[in-house]
Amino acid sequence: MSESKQKLSKYEITGYALIILGAVVLVWGTIKFNLVKELYLDPADREGVFGQYGEFIGGIVGSLWALAGVFLFFATLTYQKREFELQRFELHKTQKIFQQQNFSTLYISFIQKHNDIIDSLVAYDINQSAWRGSNFFVFFQEKVLTSFVQKVRSLEANEKTEQELLSIFQDYFTYHFTFYQNSLNPYLKNLSVLFKLIQRYKAETQDQGEYYSFITKANFTQSELFLIYHVAQFSLLSEFNRLGSAFGVFEDMSEENKVAYIVRQELD
């Protein structure tokens, strides 16, 4: 038994003190009224001591024990309140565990669906070679970078400004994204829903849920991050605008794959 359960409440202490006091008064009254002697007297010789003793017991001892009952009743209420609070706490813990289990099951199903969508992605190069699964993102990145570099290197030196190169990169990225958008939409939509579920789970359970975010981010390749980062950077899908700040999705992304670095390299 814990120390908190062994410790008596102030109501219990007062109640037990009154019971003891009443018992002491009862013994004192028995001696004071000399009841033992009265029992051996003839009933005709008794002077109503038993009546006086009864009034004494009812008036003083009875009142003390009645008051003790009130304090013990409050002590019982206090214990019941404490038990209800413990039960509510345990129920909250059980509900939280149940929510975690339910979300874990839902999360695993979305991760499996996410991987299935990636496996279904396919693109063909000019030689009709297939780039499947995660290689699709490698192919997409190479298409964007090749188009960008070829265009930039055809410009005159005085045309190569940072603003111009940023605009060219965005145009080519948007062009290729639009070309493959029908293939990419299921991937991006599922990813968006997955992060929204994590965010809602964190809000409803007050659980930071970093474990789920970490597992999701750990699955991204650099080519995937190249796609997601620039979709967010160029606001091609509004649901990705806050992805980086809310979940730190791009913390592990190489700077070499970001538009700012790529533009600086061409300017140099």
Secondary structure, DSSP 8 states (H G I E B T S, - for coil): --HHHHS--HHHHHHHHHHHHHHHHHHHHHHHTTHHHHHTS-GGG--SHHHHHHHHIIIIIHHHHHHHHHHHHHHHHHHHHHHHHHHHHHHHHHHHHHHHHHHHHHHHHHHHHHHHHHHH-EEE-TT--EEETTHHHHHHHHHHHHHHHHHHTTS-GGG--HHHHHHHHHHHHHHHHHHTHHHHHHHHHHHHHHHHHHHHHHHHH----HHHHHHHHHT--HHHHHHHHHHHHTTSSGGGTTHHHHH-TTTTS-GGGSHHHHHHHHH-
